[in-house]
């Protein structure tokens, strides 16, 4: 049992080490754009607007993986909130049920 605990702790420490490396990894603008599934030019616009933190290495921009994930999660949260507000508005105005009723009749 003690050996299993040592192995588990070793695996846990190694996993944390790998996560730290990944979070601090610097991505090119193309790599970051690919992760967000947007064009590189759109990503550069986001960088210039300050939406995502980046550093300059010579004339090249580099984005930390951690900062990219933070932006992606914030964007997801804003999208969810917008959909929630839209759904609530449609329900309050009666469009939500009317649309379902109309589909059921056809």
C-alpha positions as CSV (number, residue, x, y, z in Angstrom):
1,X,0.0,0.0,0.0
2,X,2.8,2.4,0.8
3,X,4.4,1.8,-2.6
4,X,1.1,2.6,-4.3
5,X,0.9,5.9,-2.4
6,X,4.5,6.8,-3.5
7,X,3.7,5.9,-7.1
8,X,0.5,7.9,-7.0
9,X,2.2,10.9,-5.5
10,X,4.9,10.7,-8.1
11,X,2.3,10.6,-10.9
12,X,0.5,13.5,-9.4
13,X,3.6,15.6,-9.1
14,X,4.6,14.8,-12.7
15,X,1.1,15.7,-13.9
16,X,1.3,19.0,-12.1
17,X,4.8,19.6,-13.6
18,X,3.4,18.9,-17.2
19,X,0.4,21.2,-16.6
20,X,2.8,24.0,-15.5
21,X,4.8,23.6,-18.6
22,X,1.7,23.6,-20.8
23,X,0.2,26.7,-19.2
24,X,3.4,28.6,-19.6
25,X,4.0,27.4,-23.2
26,X,4.1,30.2,-25.7
27,X,2.1,29.9,-28.9
28,X,2.4,31.6,-32.3
29,X,-0.5,33.6,-33.6
30,X,-1.3,30.8,-36.0
31,X,-1.3,28.2,-33.3
32,X,-3.5,30.3,-31.1
33,X,-5.9,31.1,-33.9
34,X,-6.2,27.4,-34.7
35,X,-7.1,26.6,-31.0
36,X,-9.8,29.3,-31.1
37,X,-10.9,28.2,-34.6
38,X,-10.6,31.8,-35.9
39,X,-8.5,33.4,-38.6
40,X,-5.0,34.6,-37.7
41,X,-6.0,38.1,-38.7
42,X,-9.0,38.0,-36.4
43,X,-6.7,36.8,-33.6
44,X,-4.2,39.6,-34.3
45,X,-7.1,42.1,-34.0
46,X,-8.0,40.6,-30.6
47,X,-4.4,41.0,-29.5
48,X,-4.2,44.6,-30.7
49,X,-7.5,45.4,-28.8
50,X,-6.1,43.9,-25.6
51,X,-8.6,41.1,-25.4
52,X,-5.8,38.5,-25.0
53,X,-2.5,39.2,-23.3
54,X,0.7,38.6,-25.4
55,X,4.4,39.3,-25.5
56,X,6.6,40.3,-28.3
57,X,9.6,38.2,-29.2
58,X,11.4,40.4,-31.7
59,X,8.7,41.4,-34.2
60,X,6.6,38.3,-33.4
61,X,3.7,38.0,-31.0
62,X,3.6,35.1,-28.6
63,X,0.5,34.1,-26.6
64,X,0.8,32.1,-23.4
65,X,-1.5,29.0,-23.6
66,X,-2.9,29.9,-20.2
67,X,-3.9,33.4,-21.4
68,X,-5.5,31.9,-24.5
69,X,-7.6,29.5,-22.4
70,X,-8.7,32.3,-20.0
71,X,-10.0,34.3,-23.0
72,X,-11.7,31.2,-24.5
73,X,-13.5,30.4,-21.2
74,X,-14.6,34.1,-20.8
75,X,-15.9,34.1,-24.3
76,X,-17.9,30.9,-23.6
77,X,-19.3,32.4,-20.4
78,X,-20.4,35.5,-22.3
79,X,-22.0,33.4,-25.0
80,X,-23.9,31.3,-22.5
81,X,-25.1,34.4,-20.7
82,X,-26.3,36.0,-24.0
83,X,-28.2,32.8,-24.9
84,X,-29.8,32.7,-21.5
85,X,-30.9,36.3,-21.8
86,X,-32.3,35.7,-25.3
87,X,-34.2,32.6,-24.2
88,X,-35.6,34.4,-21.2
89,X,-36.7,37.3,-23.4
90,X,-38.4,35.0,-25.9
91,X,-40.2,33.2,-23.1
92,X,-41.4,36.5,-21.6
93,X,-42.6,37.7,-24.9
94,X,-44.4,34.4,-25.7
95,X,-42.3,33.6,-28.8
96,X,-40.8,30.5,-27.3
97,X,-44.0,28.7,-26.7
98,X,-45.7,30.0,-29.9
99,X,-42.8,28.7,-32.0
100,X,-43.1,25.2,-30.4
101,X,-46.9,25.2,-30.8
102,X,-46.5,26.2,-34.5
103,X,-44.0,23.4,-35.2
104,X,-46.3,20.9,-33.4
105,X,-49.2,21.8,-35.7
106,X,-47.2,21.2,-38.9
